[in-house]
């Protein structure tokens, strides 16, 4: 299985697609985080974006690799007005401050992972109109691309 690390911004659809998969190392997780951070920091002020977090086939090669990636999405997105639903599982996340950076805001997210049971539970417990958890990358991408902002002024 090969390692995939990629984050891209599609300005026409206001969509960030970030991918981390394969038997990643801690260094791979750090590289992915840097790329994602660069994309977020390059967004024009006031942007409202959607994000597709694709962890399908992610299989960290060590505990340190797992630790290196697991907090990235919750912490980064919290700087863009977003609280990931599954944070309700962790009492230590209760104090996480949700802020915005340069008026840039996340308005929808889809999370994809191959663990059908876990992601199914996340969807059942934390899925909502503008956030979903799927075990199929094609379904995930289709949903996020077709999501229309809950904000009538776009």
Secondary structure, DSSP 4 states (H G I P E B T S, - for coil): ---EEEEEEEGGGTEEEEEEEBS--HHHHHHHHHHHHHHHHTSPTT-EEEEEEE-TTB--SSHHHHHHHHTHHHHHHHTTT---GGGGG-GGGGGPPP--BTTBEEEEEEEE-S-HHHHHHHHHHH-BTTEEEES-HHHHHHHHHH---SSS--
